[in-house]
Amino acid sequence: MKFVTAAVFPALLAGAVMAQEAQLSKEEDCRYQAQVAAAVQKARLDGVREKKVAEAIARSKPDWPARYNNAIPIFAGAVYGMKKRELRKVDLGAQWMEMCLSGGQPPASE
């Protein structure tokens, strides 16, 4: 849950702005944000350096709207601050989706 607390406010704010601009449903917006979080996690676990993460993710041709690429550096700061052994134990995409849909509140069990 360290990831969620480190990235929650700036990323949720960025996500809310993106959703307003595109008039996406909350679920769609959260899904795209979760996909970005998962992509950054995968890049980190694959050994991509932080300064190359946006480029590496772009090469994978993600299916989210291009404006969600703006969230990559926000997520990268939090994800690259975690130890890889911590990252292997969590599904950041699922965590982010759950938290985003709940309005930004971390699950009570954490």
matplotlib code that plots the C-alpha trace (Angstrom):
import matplotlib.pyplot as plt

x = [0.0, 3.1, 2.6, -0.9, -0.1, 2.9, 1.1, -2.5, -3.2, -1.3, -2.3, -6.0, -6.0, -4.4, -6.9, -9.8, -8.7, -8.2, -11.7, -13.3, -11.6, -12.6, -15.9, -15.1, -17.0, -15.3, -14.9, -13.2, -11.0, -10.0, -9.3, -7.0, -5.2, -4.8, -3.4, -0.8, 0.1, 0.4, 2.6, 5.0, 5.2, 5.9, 8.6, 10.3, 10.3, 11.6, 14.6, 13.7, 15.4, 13.1, 14.2, 13.3, 10.0, 7.7, 9.6, 9.5, 5.7, 5.1, 6.8, 4.4, 1.5, -0.8, -4.5, -5.3, -5.9, -2.6, -3.3, -2.9, 0.8, 1.0, 0.5, 3.5, 6.0, 3.7, 3.4, 7.0, 8.2, 6.3, 6.9, 10.7, 10.8, 9.8, 12.0, 11.6, 10.9, 7.9, 6.7, 6.7, 4.2, 1.5, -0.7, -0.5, -3.1, -5.7, -4.8, -5.1, -8.4, -9.9, -8.7, -9.7, -13.3, -13.6, -12.8, -9.2, -9.5, -7.1, -8.8, -9.5, -7.5, -4.3]
y = [0.0, 2.2, 2.9, 4.0, 6.5, 7.9, 8.5, 8.9, 12.7, 13.9, 11.0, 11.1, 14.8, 14.2, 11.5, 13.6, 16.4, 13.8, 12.4, 15.8, 16.7, 13.4, 13.1, 9.5, 7.5, 7.1, 3.4, 4.1, 6.7, 4.4, 1.5, 3.6, 4.9, 1.3, 0.2, 3.0, 1.9, -1.7, -0.7, 1.3, -1.7, -4.1, -1.8, -1.5, -5.3, -5.7, -3.5, -0.4, 2.7, 5.3, 8.0, 5.6, 4.3, 6.6, 5.7, 1.9, 2.1, 4.1, 1.3, -1.2, 0.8, 0.9, 1.1, 4.0, 7.5, 9.4, 12.0, 9.2, 9.1, 12.3, 10.1, 7.9, 10.2, 10.5, 6.8, 6.2, 8.4, 6.2, 2.9, 3.4, 4.5, 1.0, -2.0, -4.7, -7.3, -5.2, -4.7, -8.5, -9.0, -6.6, -6.0, -2.2, -2.0, -3.9, -1.8, 1.4, 0.4, -0.4, 2.8, 4.9, 3.5, 4.0, 7.7, 7.6, 6.0, 3.1, -0.2, -0.5, -3.7, -2.1]
z = [0.0, 0.1, -3.6, -3.2, -0.4, -2.3, -5.6, -4.6, -4.5, -7.6, -9.7, -8.7, -9.4, -12.8, -13.5, -12.6, -14.9, -17.7, -17.1, -17.2, -20.5, -22.2, -20.4, -19.5, -16.9, -13.6, -14.3, -17.7, -16.2, -13.3, -15.7, -17.8, -14.7, -13.5, -16.8, -16.6, -13.1, -14.2, -17.2, -15.0, -12.6, -15.4, -16.9, -13.5, -13.0, -16.6, -15.7, -17.6, -16.2, -14.8, -17.3, -20.1, -18.8, -20.8, -24.0, -23.2, -22.5, -25.7, -27.7, -26.3, -28.0, -25.0, -25.7, -23.4, -24.7, -25.3, -22.6, -20.0, -20.9, -18.8, -15.7, -16.4, -14.6, -11.6, -11.3, -12.1, -9.2, -6.7, -8.4, -8.8, -5.2, -4.2, -3.9, -6.6, -4.0, -2.8, -6.4, -7.0, -4.2, -5.4, -8.4, -8.6, -11.4, -9.3, -6.2, -8.1, -9.7, -6.3, -4.7, -7.7, -7.7, -4.0, -4.4, -3.4, 0.0, 0.6, 1.5, 5.3, 5.6, 4.6]

ax = plt.figure().add_subplot(projection="3d")
ax.plot(x, y, z, "-o")
ax.set_aspect("equal")
plt.show()
